Amino acid sequence: MATRKPKARAVKPAAKKKVASKKVVKAAARKAAPATANEIKDRRKPETLRIRSIAPGITADDLARSMHFYTDVLGFLVTERWMDANGNLRGVMLKAGACEIGLSQDDWAKGRNRKKGIGMRLWCETGQDIDDLARRIKVAGGALADGPSTQAWGARSLSVMDPDGIHLTIFRES
């Protein structure tokens, strides 16, 4: 009985991978238990979610004040504007690099005393110089909540808080 040879599959060139520092790899290895072959196989059934980008939407108490913070202090660009039927600005889409954030004016349907930003932090990775960004934020009238400092894993970072209490940590891997 003749047997068939399996068809050769086209091999795509490997994508460039970001190489983590030895310290980061060792720390991750201590935290995560090694996966068994069955665990890896089980994760593929059903297929896992694969997201190409994520754009958080932030509800602002004062849209104009938040737009000033994100555009003039941090350097985001406004890429879209949403108006209501009366021509009032209700929201914007902001972009920095390849990442986006949506900002919308709170309609107060859940009350004017509603706290925002509790338990939330946006981690923003950049290739820019963190110390230079810190200077630019201060010159633009912004205040740093923390940093610039070097994290235990080697990244340089700074933290700011938006007008509604959302923490943003901007970091650069070393």
BAPA-477648 format. One record per residue (C-alpha): residue number from 1; x, y, z. Coordinates in Angstrom, 1 decimal, padded with zeros to 4 digits. Each point is the difference from the previous one (the first is absolute). Example, Ala and Ser with C-alpha at 12.3 -4.5 7.8 and 13.67 -1.06 7.14 Angstrom:
<nodes>
<node num="1" X="012.3" Y="-004.5" Z="007.8"/>
<node num="2" X="001.4" Y="003.4" Z="-000.7"/>
</nodes>
This chain:
<nodes>
<node num="1" X="000.0" Y="000.0" Z="000.0"/>
<node num="2" X="001.4" Y="003.4" Z="-001.0"/>
<node num="3" X="000.3" Y="002.8" Z="002.5"/>
<node num="4" X="-000.2" Y="003.6" Z="-000.7"/>
<node num="5" X="002.5" Y="002.6" Z="001.1"/>
<node num="6" X="-001.5" Y="002.9" Z="001.9"/>
<node num="7" X="-000.2" Y="003.2" Z="-002.0"/>
<node num="8" X="002.7" Y="002.5" Z="000.8"/>
<node num="9" X="-001.4" Y="003.1" Z="001.7"/>
<node num="10" X="001.2" Y="003.4" Z="-000.9"/>
<node num="11" X="002.0" Y="001.5" Z="002.9"/>
<node num="12" X="-000.5" Y="003.6" Z="000.7"/>
<node num="13" X="003.0" Y="002.0" Z="001.1"/>
<node num="14" X="000.1" Y="000.4" Z="003.8"/>
<node num="15" X="-001.1" Y="003.3" Z="001.3"/>
<node num="16" X="002.5" Y="002.0" Z="002.0"/>
<node num="17" X="-000.6" Y="-000.7" Z="003.7"/>
<node num="18" X="000.8" Y="002.4" Z="002.8"/>
<node num="19" X="002.6" Y="-001.6" Z="002.2"/>
<node num="20" X="-000.6" Y="000.4" Z="003.7"/>
<node num="21" X="002.9" Y="000.6" Z="002.3"/>
<node num="22" X="001.3" Y="-002.9" Z="002.1"/>
<node num="23" X="-001.4" Y="001.6" Z="003.2"/>
<node num="24" X="-003.5" Y="000.2" Z="-001.5"/>
<node num="25" X="000.2" Y="-003.6" Z="-001.3"/>
<node num="26" X="001.2" Y="-001.3" Z="003.4"/>
<node num="27" X="-002.7" Y="002.0" Z="001.9"/>
<node num="28" X="-002.7" Y="-001.3" Z="-002.3"/>
<node num="29" X="001.3" Y="-003.6" Z="000.3"/>
<node num="30" X="-000.3" Y="000.2" Z="003.8"/>
<node num="31" X="-003.5" Y="001.3" Z="-000.2"/>
<node num="32" X="-001.5" Y="-002.3" Z="-002.7"/>
<node num="33" X="000.0" Y="-003.8" Z="000.3"/>
<node num="34" X="001.1" Y="-001.7" Z="-003.2"/>
<node num="35" X="-002.9" Y="-001.0" Z="-002.3"/>
<node num="36" X="-000.3" Y="-003.7" Z="-000.9"/>
<node num="37" X="-000.6" Y="-001.1" Z="-003.6"/>
<node num="38" X="-003.6" Y="-000.8" Z="000.8"/>
<node num="39" X="-000.6" Y="003.4" Z="001.6"/>
<node num="40" X="001.4" Y="001.7" Z="-003.1"/>
<node num="41" X="-002.2" Y="-002.2" Z="-002.3"/>
<node num="42" X="-003.1" Y="000.7" Z="002.2"/>
<node num="43" X="000.5" Y="003.8" Z="-000.4"/>
<node num="44" X="-000.5" Y="-000.3" Z="-003.8"/>
<node num="45" X="-003.4" Y="-001.6" Z="000.4"/>
<node num="46" X="-002.0" Y="002.1" Z="-000.5"/>
<node num="47" X="002.3" Y="002.4" Z="-001.7"/>
<node num="48" X="001.0" Y="002.8" Z="002.4"/>
<node num="49" X="-000.8" Y="003.7" Z="-000.6"/>
<node num="50" X="002.5" Y="001.9" Z="-002.1"/>
<node num="51" X="-000.2" Y="003.8" Z="000.3"/>
<node num="52" X="001.9" Y="002.2" Z="-002.4"/>
<node num="53" X="-000.6" Y="003.2" Z="002.0"/>
<node num="54" X="-002.0" Y="001.2" Z="003.0"/>
<node num="55" X="-001.4" Y="003.5" Z="000.5"/>
<node num="56" X="-001.3" Y="000.7" Z="003.5"/>
<node num="57" X="-002.9" Y="002.4" Z="000.2"/>
<node num="58" X="000.1" Y="002.5" Z="002.9"/>
<node num="59" X="-002.9" Y="002.0" Z="001.3"/>
<node num="60" X="001.0" Y="003.5" Z="001.0"/>
<node num="61" X="-001.6" Y="002.4" Z="002.5"/>
<node num="62" X="001.2" Y="002.9" Z="-002.1"/>
<node num="63" X="000.8" Y="-001.0" Z="-003.6"/>
<node num="64" X="001.8" Y="003.3" Z="-000.8"/>
<node num="65" X="002.3" Y="-000.4" Z="003.0"/>
<node num="66" X="000.8" Y="-003.6" Z="-000.8"/>
<node num="67" X="000.7" Y="000.8" Z="-003.7"/>
<node num="68" X="002.4" Y="002.7" Z="001.2"/>
<node num="69" X="001.8" Y="-002.5" Z="002.2"/>
<node num="70" X="000.3" Y="-002.7" Z="-002.7"/>
<node num="71" X="000.8" Y="002.2" Z="-002.9"/>
<node num="72" X="002.0" Y="003.0" Z="001.4"/>
<node num="73" X="001.7" Y="-001.7" Z="003.0"/>
<node num="74" X="000.5" Y="-003.6" Z="-001.3"/>
<node num="75" X="000.1" Y="000.6" Z="-003.7"/>
<node num="76" X="-002.9" Y="-002.1" Z="-001.4"/>
<node num="77" X="-001.6" Y="001.1" Z="-003.2"/>
<node num="78" X="-003.8" Y="000.3" Z="-000.6"/>
<node num="79" X="-001.0" Y="-002.2" Z="-002.9"/>
<node num="80" X="-003.8" Y="000.0" Z="000.3"/>
<node num="81" X="-002.6" Y="002.2" Z="001.6"/>
<node num="82" X="-003.6" Y="-000.9" Z="000.9"/>
<node num="83" X="-002.7" Y="002.6" Z="000.2"/>
<node num="84" X="-003.6" Y="-000.3" Z="001.3"/>
<node num="85" X="-003.0" Y="001.2" Z="-001.9"/>
<node num="86" X="000.5" Y="003.6" Z="001.3"/>
<node num="87" X="003.5" Y="000.2" Z="-001.2"/>
<node num="88" X="001.6" Y="-000.5" Z="003.5"/>
<node num="89" X="003.2" Y="-002.0" Z="000.2"/>
<node num="90" X="-000.8" Y="-003.3" Z="001.7"/>
<node num="91" X="003.2" Y="-001.9" Z="-000.5"/>
<node num="92" X="003.3" Y="-000.4" Z="-001.8"/>
<node num="93" X="002.4" Y="-002.8" Z="-001.1"/>
<node num="94" X="003.6" Y="000.7" Z="000.9"/>
<node num="95" X="003.1" Y="-001.6" Z="-001.5"/>
<node num="96" X="003.6" Y="-000.3" Z="001.2"/>
<node num="97" X="002.2" Y="-002.1" Z="-002.2"/>
<node num="98" X="-002.0" Y="-003.1" Z="-001.0"/>
<node num="99" X="-002.2" Y="000.2" Z="003.1"/>
<node num="100" X="-003.4" Y="001.6" Z="000.6"/>
<node num="101" X="-002.1" Y="001.2" Z="002.9"/>
<node num="102" X="-003.6" Y="001.1" Z="-000.2"/>
<node num="103" X="-001.2" Y="002.9" Z="002.2"/>
<node num="104" X="-003.7" Y="000.8" Z="000.5"/>
<node num="105" X="-001.8" Y="002.6" Z="002.1"/>
<node num="106" X="-001.9" Y="-001.6" Z="002.9"/>
<node num="107" X="-003.7" Y="000.4" Z="-000.4"/>
<node num="108" X="-000.4" Y="-000.3" Z="003.8"/>
<node num="109" X="-002.6" Y="-002.8" Z="-000.4"/>
<node num="110" X="001.8" Y="-001.9" Z="002.9"/>
<node num="111" X="000.2" Y="003.1" Z="002.2"/>
<node num="112" X="002.5" Y="002.9" Z="000.2"/>
<node num="113" X="001.9" Y="-001.5" Z="003.0"/>
<node num="114" X="001.1" Y="-003.1" Z="-001.9"/>
<node num="115" X="003.7" Y="-000.7" Z="000.5"/>
<node num="116" X="002.0" Y="-000.8" Z="-003.0"/>
<node num="117" X="003.4" Y="-001.6" Z="-000.4"/>
<node num="118" X="-000.2" Y="-002.1" Z="003.1"/>
<node num="119" X="002.2" Y="-003.1" Z="-000.4"/>
<node num="120" X="001.0" Y="000.8" Z="-003.5"/>
<node num="121" X="003.4" Y="000.7" Z="-001.5"/>
<node num="122" X="001.0" Y="000.2" Z="-003.7"/>
<node num="123" X="003.5" Y="-001.3" Z="-000.7"/>
<node num="124" X="001.3" Y="001.8" Z="-003.0"/>
<node num="125" X="003.3" Y="-001.2" Z="-001.6"/>
<node num="126" X="002.0" Y="002.4" Z="-002.0"/>
<node num="127" X="003.4" Y="000.1" Z="-001.8"/>
<node num="128" X="000.4" Y="003.6" Z="001.1"/>
<node num="129" X="002.4" Y="001.4" Z="002.7"/>
<node num="130" X="-002.0" Y="-000.1" Z="003.3"/>
<node num="131" X="002.0" Y="002.9" Z="001.6"/>
<node num="132" X="-000.7" Y="002.2" Z="-003.1"/>
<node num="133" X="-003.7" Y="-000.9" Z="000.1"/>
<node num="134" X="-000.1" Y="000.9" Z="003.7"/>
<node num="135" X="001.6" Y="003.4" Z="-000.7"/>
<node num="136" X="-002.5" Y="000.6" Z="-002.9"/>
<node num="137" X="-003.0" Y="-000.9" Z="002.2"/>
<node num="138" X="001.2" Y="002.4" Z="002.8"/>
<node num="139" X="000.6" Y="002.9" Z="-002.6"/>
<node num="140" X="-003.5" Y="-000.6" Z="-001.3"/>
<node num="141" X="-001.5" Y="000.5" Z="003.5"/>
<node num="142" X="-000.4" Y="-003.7" Z="000.9"/>
<node num="143" X="001.0" Y="-001.6" Z="003.3"/>
<node num="144" X="001.7" Y="-003.3" Z="000.4"/>
<node num="145" X="-001.6" Y="-002.4" Z="002.5"/>
<node num="146" X="003.3" Y="-002.0" Z="000.1"/>
<node num="147" X="003.4" Y="-000.1" Z="-001.7"/>
<node num="148" X="001.8" Y="000.0" Z="-002.1"/>
<node num="149" X="001.5" Y="-003.0" Z="001.6"/>
<node num="150" X="001.5" Y="-003.4" Z="-001.0"/>
<node num="151" X="-002.2" Y="-002.9" Z="000.9"/>
<node num="152" X="001.3" Y="-003.2" Z="001.5"/>
<node num="153" X="-000.2" Y="-001.8" Z="-003.3"/>
<node num="154" X="002.1" Y="002.7" Z="-001.7"/>
<node num="155" X="-002.6" Y="002.1" Z="-001.8"/>
<node num="156" X="000.1" Y="003.8" Z="000.4"/>
<node num="157" X="-003.4" Y="001.4" Z="000.8"/>
<node num="158" X="-002.1" Y="003.0" Z="001.1"/>
<node num="159" X="-003.6" Y="000.2" Z="001.2"/>
<node num="160" X="-002.6" Y="002.6" Z="-000.5"/>
<node num="161" X="-003.7" Y="000.3" Z="001.0"/>
<node num="162" X="-002.6" Y="001.3" Z="-002.3"/>
<node num="163" X="-002.6" Y="002.5" Z="001.3"/>
<node num="164" X="-002.4" Y="-002.8" Z="000.9"/>
<node num="165" X="002.4" Y="-002.1" Z="001.9"/>
<node num="166" X="001.2" Y="-002.4" Z="-002.7"/>
<node num="167" X="003.6" Y="-001.0" Z="000.6"/>
<node num="168" X="002.3" Y="-000.3" Z="-003.1"/>
<node num="169" X="003.4" Y="-001.4" Z="000.4"/>
<node num="170" X="002.2" Y="000.7" Z="-003.0"/>
<node num="171" X="003.1" Y="-002.3" Z="-000.2"/>
<node num="172" X="002.9" Y="-000.9" Z="-002.2"/>
<node num="173" X="001.7" Y="-003.4" Z="000.2"/>
<node num="174" X="003.7" Y="000.3" Z="000.5"/>
</nodes>
